[in-house]
């Protein structure tokens, strides 16, 4: 399934999270101007899994989880270099999740 065949909100988020797949995520990365590394994929998969389980992660939660996964301290600066428009928001969008209603980074 390709991105143009799925319904999206006016802000570009998928209307139905079940429409998501990695091909669509690849197109969303391109739309966001991000050339994804394995670490980008780790964040997208983490944010998607947490959100679909009812716990939308914030920046601090993402940094802690990725620190454990990657075996090193992850800085906020590094997160924003990977996802310039906010890791949780871009991660949700690329992960096919609903748009965040949370305010701020913590």
N, C-alpha and C positions, 0 to 999 in steps of 0.2 A: 504494500500500500504506500502511495506517495503522499507527500504533504498537501498537494493541491486537491486531493480527493477526500480530505477530512475537514469537518466543520471546525472553525476557529472563532474565538471572540474577537472583538474589535482591536484588542491589544495583542493578538497573535497566539493566545493560549488555546490548547485543544479543548473543545467542548466536552468530549468524552475521553477520559484517560485510557479507556480500553482500545482506542484507535492507535495508541502509541506503539512504535517499534523502533529499532535502532536506525533503520533507514530514514524514518521521519526525524529522529534526533539528529542525524547527520545533516539533514537539510536545515534544521533549526539552528544548529551550530553555525552553518554557513550564513544563514540569515542574520545571525547575531555578530558575524565577523570574527568567529573564533575557530582556530584550527586546532581541533581537540587532540590532546595527548591521552594516555591511559589514565592519568590523574584527573583530567576533566571527566572522563567516563565514570571513574570511581565516585566522584561527587554527584554526578547526575543520577547514577544508580542508587546511591545512598539516599539522596533527597527524595527520589521517587518512592523508594521502598518505605521510608519513614512516613511520608505524607499519606500514602495509600493505606497505611496502618493507623492513620488518625493522629499522627504526631508531626506537625510541620516543623522541621528543624530551623533554628536561627543560625546566624553566622558562627557564634561561639560553639554551638553543638556540632556544626559541620567541621570546624577546625579540630575539635577534640577527637571526633570519630576518624578523621583523615590522619591525624597524628598517630593514632593507634594502628591504623591500616598501613601507613607508610613508614612507621617506625622512627619518626622524627617530629620535632616541634614544627607546627605549621603556623605561620604568621598571618594576620589579617591582610597585610600588604601583599603577601603571596596569593591569597584568595582573590583579592581585587585585581591583581595582575592577570589571573586566569579568567575571572568573570567581572569585567569592569563595571557592569551595571548592578552589582550586588549578587554575590554567590547564591544566596537562597532564592532570590527572584529569578535570575537567569537559569539556575539549576532546575527550578520548578517548571519553567517554560520549556526548556529543552527536554525535560523529563516527562512532558505531556501531562503535568498536573494542573489543577485549577490555580488561578492567580492568587497570590498571597493577599490576605486582608490585614496582615500584621504591619504595624508601623515601626520604623527604626530597625536597627541591626541587632538588638539584644532583646 
